[in-house]
Amino acid sequence: MSDTNGSGDTQFGRGEGNGRIIPKSANEALRPEKVPLPPRRSRKARSQLVIFLNFVMTMIVLVTIAAAAVFYYAIDSYEKPGPLVANTNFIVRSGAGLNEIAASLERNNAVTDGRVFRALSSIYLEDGTTLKAGEYELKANASMREILELLKSGKSILYSVSVPEGLTVKQIFRRLADDPVLEGDLPADLPAEGTLMPDTYKFSRGTKRADILQQMLTAQKALVEQIWEKRDDDLPIATPEELVTLASIVEKETGRADERPRVASVFINRLEKNMRLQSDPTIIYGLFGGDGKPSDRAIFQSDLEKETPYNTYVIKGLPPTPIANPGRAALEAVANPSRTTDLYFVADGTGGHAFAESLDEHNENVRRWRKLEAEKAAEAAKEAEAAPAE
């Protein structure tokens, strides 16, 4: 059985309850069926724990991004050129820690941020290395990394103190005491004359005067032992101390290196003949000790006759101690003197000496020297008279 509507189309629907098919019109067939409601949100999804965990995850992401940005900034600041516009000296005091050094660098405008220098330097110093005390020259535009490497290296600015040959211990002490960079006091008791090695000693800021003194003592002891072992076996010298004593006399008698072995031979020959050494520098030491002769004080004839333990015009043999601190050349000259028969020498007026084997020859050299001195004095007086008055 069929049913036809006005449009000529037939639609069927199932009847409710009895399974019968009930026809639908075309409009009813096109009408959308009822859409089901969305599922209800679970209570778990709405819980505070989930909300808190979402917040934590968000914060972790933000903090990670911020930390990465800070780390990048720190690395960039640490490696890029620094703010110094010119080379400058920077002092790291003994015992200073990284915090103090970083703060001092920032105060001196050597780094842009002391906190960055401290933080990254502590990472680079994890191997146990430390920053060394001293005075350093920081180059213009030096980066924090370059500054750290310099302070790790210990390549601080080096100063020097020069101790010429022939100074007495007292004179050397004064030189060390007057040095403006060295620190600390010198011992109250002077070491023995002749035990300090003349040389130029380099040191960094913060070095103690006592440390330089100890270097001089150690170096002279080693030098004397070395030269004593290589001495001429025929020397009329019994001990290393006597070697130093005679070398100090040679040191004071001539400043010319090429003359020292020959001057030493004169004194060696005199000792072998049991003659007095008759050295003027020993008279001076006997009169003035380690203070040295005043520049305006002449040696008088009466001084030659004063009985002091050091007056070799009066005593025979060597004086009781050295009269100065001799250098290597003078020590070597005494240990291995020239082979001569000379017994005398006198200044020749040109900075050197004239040597003689006999007293007659020596007296002739003395007359020649006195004549030269008289001529020089006359020439100086003439120039003084010719000079216009001020």
JORAPE-V566662 format. One record per residue. N is the residue number from 1. PHI is phi in radians with two decimals (NA if undefined). OMEGA is omega in whole degrees, -180 to 180 (NA if undefined). NEAR is the number of other ideal C-beta (glycine too) atoms within 12 Angstrom. Layout:
<<N & PHI & OMEGA & NEAR> <N & PHI & OMEGA & NEAR>>
//
This chain:
<<1 & NA & -176 & 8> <2 & -2.29 & 179 & 11> <3 & -2.32 & -175 & 16> <4 & -2.07 & 176 & 12> <5 & -1.52 & -175 & 17> <6 & -1.21 & -176 & 10> <7 & -1.57 & -180 & 11> <8 & 1.57 & 179 & 10> <9 & -1.76 & -180 & 18> <10 & -2.10 & 176 & 19> <11 & -2.12 & -179 & 22> <12 & -2.13 & 174 & 18> <13 & -2.37 & -177 & 16> <14 & -1.44 & -180 & 13> <15 & -1.24 & -178 & 12> <16 & -1.42 & 171 & 9> <17 & 1.58 & -175 & 7> <18 & -1.91 & 176 & 8> <19 & 1.33 & 180 & 9> <20 & -1.34 & 178 & 12> <21 & -1.59 & -178 & 16> <22 & -1.89 & -180 & 17> <23 & -1.14 & 176 & 20> <24 & -1.99 & 176 & 19> <25 & -1.38 & -179 & 19> <26 & -1.11 & -180 & 15> <27 & -1.17 & 179 & 12> <28 & -1.18 & -179 & 16> <29 & -1.16 & -178 & 17> <30 & -1.44 & -179 & 11> <31 & -1.25 & -178 & 11> <32 & -1.13 & 178 & 7> <33 & -1.29 & -177 & 8> <34 & -1.22 & -179 & 6> <35 & -1.36 & -180 & 6> <36 & -1.27 & 179 & 6> <37 & -1.24 & 177 & 6> <38 & -1.14 & -180 & 6> <39 & -1.12 & -179 & 7> <40 & -1.22 & 179 & 8> <41 & -1.11 & -177 & 10> <42 & -1.24 & 177 & 9> <43 & -1.13 & 180 & 10> <44 & -1.10 & -179 & 10> <45 & -1.15 & -179 & 14> <46 & -1.58 & -175 & 11> <47 & -1.24 & 180 & 13> <48 & -1.15 & -180 & 12> <49 & -1.08 & 180 & 13> <50 & -1.14 & 178 & 16> <51 & -1.09 & -180 & 14> <52 & -1.13 & 179 & 12> <53 & -1.11 & 176 & 14> <54 & -1.08 & 179 & 15> <55 & -1.14 & -180 & 14> <56 & -1.08 & 179 & 14> <57 & -1.07 & 178 & 14> <58 & -1.11 & 180 & 14> <59 & -1.13 & 179 & 15> <60 & -1.07 & 178 & 14> <61 & -1.09 & -179 & 14> <62 & -1.13 & 180 & 14> <63 & -1.13 & 178 & 14> <64 & -1.09 & 178 & 14> <65 & -1.11 & -180 & 14> <66 & -1.14 & 179 & 14> <67 & -1.11 & 178 & 15> <68 & -1.09 & 179 & 14> <69 & -1.15 & 179 & 14> <70 & -1.13 & -180 & 19> <71 & -1.11 & 178 & 18> <72 & -1.10 & 178 & 16> <73 & -1.07 & -179 & 20> <74 & -1.13 & 179 & 27> <75 & -1.08 & -180 & 20> <76 & -1.09 & 179 & 19> <77 & -1.15 & -177 & 26> <78 & -1.23 & -174 & 34> <79 & -1.67 & -174 & 23> <80 & -1.40 & -180 & 21> <81 & -0.95 & -177 & 21> <82 & -1.51 & -173 & 35> <83 & -1.47 & -178 & 23> <84 & -1.10 & 180 & 25> <85 & -1.68 & 179 & 14> <86 & -2.64 & 176 & 15> <87 & -1.02 & -180 & 17> <88 & -2.54 & 178 & 23> <89 & -1.57 & -179 & 22> <90 & -2.35 & -176 & 34> <91 & -1.86 & 172 & 28> <92 & -1.84 & -177 & 36> <93 & -1.29 & 179 & 19> <94 & -1.11 & 179 & 21> <95 & 1.54 & -179 & 12> <96 & -1.21 & 178 & 22> <97 & -1.63 & -176 & 19> <98 & -1.11 & 179 & 28> <99 & -1.07 & -180 & 18> <100 & -1.14 & -179 & 21> <101 & -1.14 & 180 & 37> <102 & -1.08 & 179 & 34> <103 & -1.12 & 180 & 19> <104 & -1.18 & 177 & 27> <105 & -1.08 & 179 & 40> <106 & -1.19 & 178 & 25> <107 & -1.07 & -179 & 13> <108 & -1.56 & 177 & 25> <109 & 1.02 & 177 & 21> <110 & -1.54 & 176 & 40> <111 & -2.31 & -178 & 39> <112 & -1.38 & -176 & 28> <113 & -2.54 & -179 & 26> <114 & -1.13 & 180 & 28> <115 & -1.17 & 178 & 23> <116 & -1.15 & 179 & 32> <117 & -1.06 & -178 & 39> <118 & -1.14 & -175 & 28> <119 & -1.15 & -177 & 25> <120 & -1.30 & 178 & 30> <121 & -1.12 & 179 & 35> <122 & -1.11 & 177 & 23> <123 & -1.23 & -179 & 19> <124 & -1.19 & -177 & 25> <125 & -1.69 & -178 & 23> <126 & -1.17 & -180 & 11> <127 & -1.34 & 177 & 9> <128 & 1.69 & 178 & 7> <129 & -1.21 & -179 & 17> <130 & -2.22 & 176 & 23> <131 & -1.53 & -171 & 36> <132 & -1.64 & 179 & 27> <133 & -1.19 & 178 & 24> <134 & 2.57 & 177 & 30> <135 & -1.93 & -174 & 28> <136 & -2.09 & 174 & 36> <137 & -1.71 & 177 & 25> <138 & -1.52 & -179 & 35> <139 & -1.32 & 177 & 21> <140 & -1.02 & 178 & 18> <141 & 1.11 & 177 & 21> <142 & -1.13 & 178 & 34> <143 & -1.33 & 177 & 30> <144 & -1.06 & -180 & 40> <145 & -1.12 & 179 & 26> <146 & -1.14 & 178 & 28> <147 & -1.13 & 178 & 42> <148 & -1.04 & -179 & 37> <149 & -1.09 & 179 & 24> <150 & -1.16 & -179 & 32> <151 & -1.21 & 175 & 38> <152 & -1.23 & -174 & 25> <153 & -1.20 & -177 & 17> <154 & 1.33 & -179 & 20> <155 & -1.41 & -178 & 16> <156 & -1.44 & 178 & 30> <157 & -1.16 & -180 & 25> <158 & -1.80 & 173 & 20> <159 & -1.87 & 180 & 23> <160 & -2.56 & 173 & 18> <161 & -2.23 & -177 & 31> <162 & -1.77 & 178 & 19> <163 & -2.10 & -178 & 32> <164 & -1.20 & 175 & 22> <165 & -1.12 & 173 & 35> <166 & 1.65 & 176 & 34> <167 & -1.38 & 175 & 34> <168 & -1.45 & 179 & 38> <169 & -1.07 & 179 & 38> <170 & -1.06 & -180 & 24> <171 & -1.18 & 177 & 29> <172 & -1.18 & 177 & 39> <173 & -1.03 & 179 & 32> <174 & -1.09 & -180 & 20> <175 & -1.14 & 178 & 29> <176 & -1.17 & -179 & 36> <177 & -1.15 & -177 & 21> <178 & -1.46 & -179 & 14> <179 & -1.14 & -174 & 26> <180 & -1.34 & -176 & 12> <181 & -1.73 & 179 & 27> <182 & -1.06 & -178 & 29> <183 & -2.16 & 175 & 24> <184 & 1.47 & -179 & 20> <185 & -1.63 & 173 & 14> <186 & -1.58 & 178 & 28> <187 & -1.03 & 179 & 18> <188 & -1.22 & -179 & 8> <189 & -1.64 & 179 & 9> <190 & -1.31 & 172 & 25> <191 & -1.22 & -178 & 28> <192 & -1.12 & 177 & 22> <193 & -1.06 & 178 & 34> <194 & 1.57 & -175 & 46> <195 & -1.71 & -180 & 32> <196 & -1.91 & -177 & 44> <197 & -1.51 & 175 & 37> <198 & -1.18 & -179 & 34> <199 & -3.11 & 172 & 24> <200 & -1.77 & -176 & 20> <201 & -1.90 & 179 & 30> <202 & -1.66 & -178 & 19> <203 & -2.76 & 176 & 29> <204 & -1.77 & 179 & 29> <205 & -1.04 & -178 & 27> <206 & 1.77 & 179 & 27> <207 & -1.21 & -179 & 30> <208 & -1.50 & 176 & 22> <209 & -1.04 & 179 & 29> <210 & -1.10 & 179 & 22> <211 & -1.19 & 178 & 24> <212 & -1.12 & 179 & 36> <213 & -1.05 & 180 & 35> <214 & -1.13 & 176 & 23> <215 & -1.04 & -179 & 26> <216 & -1.15 & 179 & 35> <217 & -1.11 & -179 & 25> <218 & -1.13 & -178 & 20> <219 & -1.15 & -179 & 25> <220 & -1.18 & 179 & 38> <221 & -1.08 & 180 & 23> <222 & -1.14 & -179 & 19> <223 & -1.15 & -179 & 33> <224 & -1.10 & 179 & 38> <225 & -1.08 & -179 & 20> <226 & -1.14 & -178 & 19> <227 & -1.26 & 180 & 30> <228 & -1.06 & -180 & 27> <229 & -1.16 & -177 & 15> <230 & -1.85 & -176 & 17> <231 & -1.30 & 172 & 30> <232 & -1.18 & -176 & 23> <233 & -1.19 & -175 & 11> <234 & -1.61 & -177 & 15> <235 & -1.18 & 175 & 28> <236 & -1.45 & -177 & 27> <237 & -2.23 & -170 & 30> <238 & -1.67 & -173 & 15> <239 & -2.41 & 174 & 16> <240 & -1.04 & 179 & 28> <241 & -1.11 & 177 & 24> <242 & -1.17 & 176 & 30> <243 & -1.04 & 180 & 41> <244 & -1.14 & -179 & 41> <245 & -1.08 & -180 & 43> <246 & -1.19 & 178 & 48> <247 & -1.10 & 178 & 51> <248 & -1.16 & 177 & 49> <249 & -1.20 & 178 & 46> <250 & -1.05 & -180 & 47> <251 & -1.03 & -178 & 43> <252 & -1.38 & -177 & 39> <253 & -1.40 & -178 & 39> <254 & -2.59 & 176 & 35> <255 & -1.76 & -179 & 22> <256 & -1.66 & -177 & 23> <257 & -1.10 & -177 & 20> <258 & -1.25 & -179 & 15> <259 & -1.64 & -172 & 31> <260 & -1.01 & 179 & 39> <261 & -1.06 & -179 & 30> <262 & -1.36 & 175 & 32> <263 & -1.09 & 178 & 43> <264 & -1.08 & -180 & 45> <265 & -1.13 & 178 & 34> <266 & -1.07 & -178 & 40> <267 & -1.20 & 177 & 49> <268 & -1.11 & 179 & 38> <269 & -1.10 & 180 & 29> <270 & -1.17 & 178 & 30> <271 & -1.07 & -179 & 30> <272 & -1.17 & 180 & 20> <273 & -1.65 & -179 & 18> <274 & 1.05 & 177 & 11> <275 & -1.61 & 174 & 22> <276 & -1.21 & -177 & 22> <277 & -1.26 & 177 & 41> <278 & 0.88 & 180 & 26> <279 & -1.87 & -180 & 41> <280 & -1.05 & 180 & 29> <281 & -1.03 & 179 & 37> <282 & -1.22 & 176 & 43> <283 & -1.10 & -178 & 36> <284 & -1.06 & -180 & 36> <285 & -1.15 & 178 & 39> <286 & -1.15 & -179 & 30> <287 & -1.48 & -170 & 29> <288 & -2.07 & 179 & 24> <289 & 1.09 & -177 & 22> <290 & -1.26 & 179 & 30> <291 & -1.27 & -180 & 18> <292 & 1.47 & -179 & 23> <293 & -1.30 & 173 & 25> <294 & -1.00 & -175 & 11> <295 & -1.11 & -178 & 8> <296 & -1.69 & -178 & 5> <297 & -1.79 & 178 & 14> <298 & -1.55 & 174 & 14> <299 & -1.67 & -178 & 23> <300 & -1.66 & 178 & 14> <301 & -1.06 & 179 & 11> <302 & -1.14 & 179 & 13> <303 & -1.15 & -178 & 24> <304 & -1.18 & -175 & 22> <305 & -1.81 & -179 & 15> <306 & -1.25 & -177 & 22> <307 & -1.53 & 172 & 16> <308 & -2.16 & 180 & 23> <309 & -1.09 & -175 & 21> <310 & -1.87 & -178 & 36> <311 & -1.37 & -177 & 30> <312 & -1.36 & 168 & 36> <313 & -1.42 & -177 & 27> <314 & -1.86 & -177 & 22> <315 & -1.50 & 173 & 22> <316 & -1.77 & 179 & 16> <317 & 1.39 & -177 & 27> <318 & -1.46 & 172 & 35> <319 & -1.20 & -174 & 36> <320 & -1.18 & -179 & 22> <321 & -2.48 & 171 & 29> <322 & -1.03 & 179 & 41> <323 & -1.88 & 179 & 47> <324 & -2.97 & 177 & 42> <325 & -1.86 & -177 & 44> <326 & -1.36 & 176 & 44> <327 & -1.61 & -177 & 36> <328 & -1.01 & -175 & 26> <329 & -1.06 & -179 & 28> <330 & -1.19 & 178 & 44> <331 & -1.10 & 179 & 42> <332 & -1.17 & 179 & 28> <333 & -1.12 & 179 & 39> <334 & -1.29 & -179 & 45> <335 & -1.18 & 179 & 36> <336 & -2.45 & -176 & 27> <337 & -1.30 & 175 & 35> <338 & -1.13 & 177 & 25> <339 & -1.60 & 179 & 14> <340 & -2.37 & 172 & 23> <341 & -1.99 & -180 & 19> <342 & -1.15 & 178 & 31> <343 & -2.20 & -175 & 29> <344 & -2.48 & 168 & 33> <345 & -2.74 & 180 & 37> <346 & -2.59 & 179 & 31> <347 & -1.03 & -180 & 26> <348 & -1.78 & 177 & 23> <349 & 1.50 & -179 & 21> <350 & -2.06 & -177 & 14> <351 & 1.76 & 178 & 13> <352 & -1.97 & -178 & 22> <353 & -2.36 & 173 & 29> <354 & -1.79 & -175 & 28> <355 & -1.84 & -178 & 29> <356 & -2.55 & 178 & 27> <357 & -1.62 & -177 & 19> <358 & -2.14 & 180 & 14> <359 & -1.19 & 179 & 16> <360 & -1.08 & 179 & 13> <361 & -1.13 & 180 & 20> <362 & -1.13 & 180 & 23> <363 & -1.09 & 177 & 16> <364 & -1.15 & 177 & 18> <365 & -1.13 & 179 & 27> <366 & -1.15 & 179 & 23> <367 & -1.10 & 179 & 18> <368 & -1.13 & 180 & 22> <369 & -1.16 & -180 & 25> <370 & -1.15 & 178 & 18> <371 & -1.14 & 178 & 16> <372 & -1.09 & 180 & 21> <373 & -1.14 & 179 & 19> <374 & -1.15 & 180 & 15> <375 & -1.14 & 178 & 15> <376 & -1.12 & -180 & 17> <377 & -1.15 & 179 & 15> <378 & -1.13 & 179 & 14> <379 & -1.12 & 179 & 14> <380 & -1.15 & 179 & 14> <381 & -1.15 & 180 & 13> <382 & -1.11 & 179 & 12> <383 & -1.15 & 178 & 12> <384 & -1.13 & 180 & 12> <385 & -1.20 & -177 & 11> <386 & -1.38 & -179 & 10> <387 & -1.20 & 179 & 10> <388 & -1.14 & 179 & 7> <389 & -1.27 & 179 & 6> <390 & -1.51 & NA & 3>>
//
